[in-house]
């Protein structure tokens, strides 16, 4: 691996490789952000669904009593 690195021209080592590393890091960061955001969105939807279901159960029980 060191031989491959040393065989690259200096402009590739100093310009192209850092740009590629930044692009890959940027994509990984946004992948993680997207995964976390989708998980939070799913949890919010699940909580809303549980709340609506609880409200329906309460209303049905009240209607059954009267």
PyMOL commands that set and color helices and strands:
alter all, ss='L'
color gray80, all
select helices_A, chain A and resi 2-7+10-65
alter helices_A, ss='H'
color red, helices_A
deselect
rebuild
show_as cartoon
